[in-house]
Amino acid sequence: MRTTSRIFVTSAALATAILLVGCKQPNTGATDPNTTSATDAKSGTEQVVDEHSYSQPNDVKTTHISMDLKVDPEAKVISGTATLTLDWINKNLKELLLDSRALTIEKIEGEKDGKWTELKFSQAANDDILGSKLTIETPDQPGKVKITYKTSPDASGLQWLTKEMTEGKKVPFMFSQSQQIHARSWVPLQDTPSVRFTYDAHVTAPKDMMVLMSADNDPKAARDGDYSFKMEQPIPSYLLAIAAGDLVFQSTGARSGVWAEPAMAPKAAKEFEDTEKMIDAASALYGPYRWDRYDILVLPPSFPYGGMENPRLTFATPTVITGDKSLVALVAHELAHSWSGNLVTFSSPKDAWLNEGFTTYVQSRITEALYGKEMKDMENIIDREEVAQEYKIIKPEMQRLALKPDDLKNPDDSSSATVYAKGAWFLQFLEERFGRETFDAYLKGYFDHFAFQSISTKQMLDYMKANLIDKYPGKVTMAEVNEWVYEPGIPKDAPKTVSAKFDAVDKARTAFIANGTLPAKAETDKWITQEWSYFLDKLPTKLSVEQMTALDNAFKLTGTPNGEIAMRWYPLAVRSGYTAANAELAKFTERVGRRKLIMPIYNELVKTPEGLTLAKEIFAKAKPSYHPITTGSVQKAIDNAGK
């Protein structure tokens, strides 16, 4: 996913060097100093404990889910059955615990020796973060459990858009967002990444709605309201995905294509036309693509994230479609998850960096292979500047790659700078020390060794110690590794990156700040999104209205269709008292629901009484089209105003 965090930094001037938060003495042992797992007394093997799930995957695991569902856009519910095939590990267990959130459970049945019988069950009171524990009495340990249920119209993992909220304005739109623990709001299941399962589904919907899932979507499927799907590779629950709407397909290659509303499909296919080349580049580095097809579903602007790596069907925000491919790194990122995340998965949200840090590193390698080292370097610098900014405001305990139990109360609240940028930075450190050839071979072996498994940080480090650190002595010590993984901040010997293009941007910015000299238009006409982002990121926290006016008149920043520029320009406008941008700021924030792009704006607005008033006005208009995850973030910012 890009991006997961609910911690949003402002676009104030960034520190010129990475802020190093006082690190403790690093651990020198090879064992995990964090208590993130239990040990089985009989076998001595590690048992992962996921504090964000009620289920008991060390005692019983789901191996397959069969769903028979009906999509009802009028009622804004999904209803039907989910049949879980179970592997009972603990032969003495007499109950099955599942995760649910705001689900209405109508009936539960168990199958034993071909016979179905009704089972007793109870749902605990709702927890704001974890939802409701669903307890099913299973004295005979049935091989299958069938649950008849329906979702709530306010399910946290589903967004329902009326036809008026879509681009075509003809057909309603529905899509899921299961990560981190929102799958439980539309399917009762073991909602933990430590459990992987295959699935099949039969889904009915109104005939004008095309239904897709993170499964074997057929580009030639008839739109008839009756659809069937299979996912034959085992996946964790957060990769369970569904969408329905006025969707058409446009090919970008032999095994790739774009699904989107009819007006968006040609633009999206053009923007993502390099997808097949990205698959080839990643496969050359890290082994074969193991998910058959790689399609992209372009969602409405209300999608709360940049992208979601649902296997076979990446969900993507339209805000990355700029016409110049400057933001296609998002596709590289979501594709990279096909190895790091989807193939080798973190076993609990405390180890989210195993997904996002590895993926951000792989993304940079795909970007370099297709678009050159300069593009990769610019993106690395922007990511590392995000670390500097975010580490000014978050607690040291959230700056560790591997978190301790109870550090992460809500798995949606992890630090994006840590799990994405610091994680990738660590791998770049290893690449530099061991050499690219050696590290590439190691990483390819890592993906092969743990393919289709969910692992902890300790498992990853045990493998690294045996297959990299000890194999090539004198390059890196485990003390250095543990400082990166278990201590806050960034180690002092972290590799540095420079960019000639950013050096030119620095000169242009310095001249503007010093004497008001605007960058030459002939120069800025060649700038891509990364250069504009870097120019704006390192401006002073506030500018005068005259300076803002000069920039706006010259470069038409107010009203920009580019979300990366907007998320930097509008907060700067708010801080600088540049009210001329308010009207376009409001339009942008009402139209776009991607949290990364709009939360910096809301976070600045709520700091003053007049800004808070505007924020409330915008939110009142936008709320019906925002995803529940976005709604929660904005409401929290408004509620906390002045605290």
SULLIN-V828225 format. One record per backbone hydrogen bond with DSSP energy under -0.5 kcal/mol. CO is the residue of the C=O (numbers start at 1). NH is the residue of the N-H. E is the energy in kcal/mol with one decimal. If there is no record, write none. Layout:
BEGIN
CO;NH;E, CO;NH;E
END
This chain:
BEGIN
2;306;-1.5, 2;307;-1.2, 6;8;-0.7, 7;9;-0.5, 19;21;-0.8, 31;33;-0.5, 34;36;-1.6, 36;49;-1.2, 38;47;-3.9, 40;44;-2.4, 45;40;-2.4, 46;48;-0.5, 47;38;-3.6, 48;50;-0.6, 49;51;-0.8, 50;53;-1.4, 56;59;-2.3, 56;60;-2.1, 59;89;-2.1, 59;90;-2.7, 61;87;-2.9, 63;198;-2.0, 64;85;-3.1, 65;67;-0.5, 65;200;-2.1, 66;83;-3.2, 67;202;-2.5, 68;81;-2.2, 69;204;-2.3, 70;72;-0.6, 70;79;-1.9, 71;73;-0.6, 72;76;-1.5, 72;77;-1.6, 77;72;-2.4, 78;151;-2.4, 79;70;-2.7, 80;149;-2.6, 81;68;-2.3, 82;84;-0.6, 82;147;-2.4, 83;66;-2.4, 83;85;-0.5, 84;145;-2.0, 85;63;-2.8, 85;64;-1.0, 86;88;-0.6, 87;61;-2.1, 87;89;-0.8, 89;91;-0.9, 90;93;-1.5, 94;138;-2.5, 95;97;-0.5, 96;98;-0.5, 96;136;-2.5, 98;134;-2.7, 99;189;-1.5, 100;132;-3.2, 103;105;-0.8, 104;106;-0.6, 104;150;-1.5, 107;148;-3.2, 108;119;-3.2, 109;146;-2.9, 110;112;-0.5, 110;117;-2.5, 111;143;-1.7, 111;144;-1.1, 112;115;-1.6, 115;112;-2.4, 117;110;-3.2, 120;137;-2.7, 122;135;-2.9, 127;131;-2.2, 131;127;-1.9, 132;100;-1.3, 133;124;-2.5, 133;135;-0.7, 134;98;-2.6, 134;136;-0.5, 135;122;-2.2, 136;96;-2.7, 136;138;-0.5, 138;141;-1.5, 143;86;-2.8, 144;111;-2.7, 145;84;-3.0, 145;147;-0.5, 146;109;-2.7, 146;148;-0.5, 147;82;-1.9, 147;149;-0.5, 148;106;-2.8, 148;107;-1.4, 149;80;-2.3, 150;104;-2.7, 152;155;-1.8, 155;158;-1.4, 157;177;-2.3, 159;161;-0.5, 159;175;-1.7, 161;173;-2.3, 162;165;-1.6, 163;166;-1.2, 173;161;-3.5, 174;244;-2.8, 175;159;-2.5, 178;182;-3.3, 178;183;-1.0, 182;185;-1.5, 183;186;-2.1, 183;187;-1.7, 184;101;-1.6, 187;189;-0.6, 189;99;-3.0, 189;191;-1.2, 190;192;-1.9, 192;195;-1.7, 192;237;-0.6, 195;237;-0.5, 197;235;-2.8, 198;65;-1.8, 199;231;-3.3, 200;67;-2.4, 201;229;-2.6, 202;69;-2.8, 203;227;-2.6, 204;71;-3.0, 206;209;-2.3, 208;210;-0.5, 209;211;-0.5, 210;245;-1.7, 212;243;-2.3, 213;215;-2.6, 215;217;-1.9, 217;219;-0.7, 218;221;-2.2, 222;224;-1.3, 225;205;-1.9, 227;203;-2.7, 229;201;-2.0, 230;216;-1.4, 230;232;-0.5, 231;199;-1.9, 235;197;-2.6, 236;239;-1.6, 237;240;-2.0, 241;214;-1.5, 242;176;-1.9, 243;212;-2.8, 244;174;-2.7, 245;210;-3.1, 245;247;-1.7, 248;260;-1.9, 250;258;-3.1, 253;256;-0.7, 255;294;-2.9, 256;252;-2.1, 256;253;-1.2, 257;296;-2.3, 258;250;-2.5, 259;298;-2.8, 260;248;-2.8, 261;264;-1.3, 261;265;-1.9, 262;266;-0.6, 264;268;-2.6, 265;269;-2.7, 266;270;-2.0, 267;271;-2.3, 268;272;-2.4, 270;273;-1.2, 272;275;-1.8, 274;278;-2.1, 275;279;-2.2, 276;280;-2.0, 277;281;-2.5, 278;282;-2.6, 279;283;-2.4, 280;284;-2.1, 281;285;-1.2, 282;286;-2.9, 283;287;-1.8, 291;293;-1.9, 294;257;-0.8, 295;314;-2.2, 296;259;-3.3, 296;298;-0.6, 297;299;-0.7, 297;316;-2.7, 299;318;-0.5, 300;303;-2.0, 301;593;-2.9, 301;594;-0.6, 302;627;-0.7, 304;595;-2.2, 306;317;-2.6, 307;2;-1.8, 308;310;-1.1, 308;315;-2.7, 310;313;-1.8, 312;295;-1.6, 314;297;-3.5, 315;308;-2.6, 316;299;-2.6, 317;320;-1.2, 318;321;-1.7, 319;563;-0.6, 320;322;-1.2, 325;328;-1.2, 327;330;-1.8, 328;331;-0.7, 328;332;-1.9, 329;333;-2.7, 330;334;-2.7, 331;335;-2.9, 332;336;-2.2, 333;337;-1.2, 335;338;-2.4, 336;339;-2.0, 336;340;-2.1, 337;342;-3.0, 337;343;-0.7, 339;341;-1.0, 339;344;-1.7, 343;345;-0.5, 343;452;-1.7, 343;453;-1.0, 344;341;-1.8, 345;455;-3.2, 347;194;-0.5, 348;351;-2.4, 349;352;-1.4, 350;403;-1.9, 351;354;-2.1, 352;355;-1.3, 352;356;-2.3, 353;357;-1.7, 353;358;-1.2, 355;359;-1.9, 356;360;-2.6, 357;361;-1.9, 358;362;-2.6, 359;363;-3.1, 360;364;-1.7, 361;365;-1.5, 362;366;-2.2, 363;367;-2.8, 364;368;-2.2, 365;369;-2.2, 366;370;-2.0, 367;371;-3.4, 367;372;-0.6, 368;372;-1.5, 372;376;-1.6, 373;377;-2.9, 374;378;-2.3, 375;379;-2.1, 376;380;-2.3, 377;381;-2.4, 378;382;-2.2, 379;383;-2.4, 380;384;-2.4, 381;385;-2.2, 382;386;-1.6, 383;387;-1.5, 384;388;-1.9, 385;389;-2.2, 386;390;-3.0, 387;391;-2.6, 389;392;-1.1, 390;393;-1.6, 390;394;-1.4, 395;398;-1.5, 396;399;-2.0, 397;400;-0.7, 401;353;-0.5, 401;403;-0.7, 404;407;-2.0, 404;408;-0.5, 407;409;-0.9, 409;411;-0.5, 410;413;-2.6, 411;414;-0.7, 414;416;-0.6, 415;419;-2.4, 416;420;-2.2, 416;421;-0.8, 417;422;-2.5, 418;423;-1.7, 420;424;-2.1, 421;425;-2.5, 422;426;-2.3, 423;427;-1.5, 424;428;-2.3, 425;429;-2.1, 426;430;-2.0, 427;431;-2.5, 428;432;-2.2, 429;433;-2.1, 430;434;-2.8, 431;435;-2.1, 435;439;-2.5, 436;440;-2.9, 437;441;-1.8, 438;442;-2.1, 439;443;-2.7, 440;444;-2.4, 441;445;-2.1, 442;446;-2.2, 443;447;-2.2, 444;448;-1.9, 445;449;-2.8, 446;450;-2.1, 448;451;-0.9, 450;453;-1.6, 453;345;-2.5, 455;347;-2.1, 456;460;-2.1, 457;461;-2.8, 458;462;-2.6, 459;463;-2.0, 460;464;-2.4, 461;465;-3.0, 462;466;-1.9, 463;467;-2.4, 464;468;-2.0, 464;469;-2.1, 465;470;-2.9, 468;472;-1.7, 470;473;-0.6, 472;475;-1.0, 477;481;-1.9, 478;482;-3.0, 479;483;-1.6, 480;484;-1.8, 481;485;-2.2, 482;486;-3.0, 483;487;-1.2, 484;401;-0.5, 485;401;-0.9, 485;402;-2.0, 491;494;-1.6, 499;503;-1.9, 500;504;-1.6, 501;505;-1.8, 502;506;-2.7, 503;507;-1.8, 504;508;-2.0, 505;509;-2.6, 506;510;-2.6, 507;511;-2.1, 508;512;-1.7, 509;513;-2.6, 510;514;-2.3, 511;515;-2.3, 511;517;-1.2, 512;516;-2.0, 520;523;-0.9, 520;524;-2.6, 521;525;-2.5, 523;526;-1.3, 524;527;-1.1, 528;531;-0.7, 528;532;-1.9, 529;533;-2.8, 530;534;-2.3, 531;535;-2.3, 532;536;-2.4, 533;537;-2.7, 534;538;-1.4, 536;539;-1.4, 537;14;-0.6, 544;548;-2.5, 545;549;-2.6, 546;550;-2.2, 547;551;-2.3, 548;552;-2.6, 549;553;-2.9, 550;554;-1.8, 551;555;-2.5, 552;556;-2.3, 557;560;-1.9, 561;563;-0.7, 562;566;-2.5, 563;567;-2.6, 565;568;-1.1, 565;569;-2.9, 566;570;-2.3, 568;572;-1.2, 569;573;-2.3, 570;574;-2.3, 571;575;-2.5, 572;576;-2.0, 573;577;-0.5, 573;578;-2.7, 574;577;-1.2, 577;579;-1.6, 578;581;-1.6, 579;582;-1.8, 581;585;-2.7, 582;586;-2.6, 583;587;-1.9, 584;588;-2.6, 585;589;-2.4, 586;590;-2.1, 587;591;-1.9, 588;592;-2.4, 594;597;-1.0, 594;598;-1.7, 595;599;-2.5, 598;602;-2.3, 599;603;-3.0, 600;604;-1.1, 601;605;-2.5, 602;606;-2.4, 604;607;-1.4, 605;608;-1.4, 608;612;-3.0, 609;613;-2.0, 610;614;-1.8, 611;615;-2.7, 612;616;-2.4, 613;617;-1.9, 614;618;-2.7, 615;619;-2.7, 616;620;-2.2, 617;621;-1.4, 618;622;-2.5, 619;623;-2.7, 622;625;-1.9, 622;626;-0.9, 623;626;-0.9, 627;631;-2.8, 628;632;-2.2, 629;633;-1.6, 630;634;-2.6, 631;635;-2.7, 632;636;-1.9, 633;637;-1.9, 634;638;-2.3, 635;639;-2.9, 636;640;-2.0, 638;641;-1.1, 640;643;-2.3
END
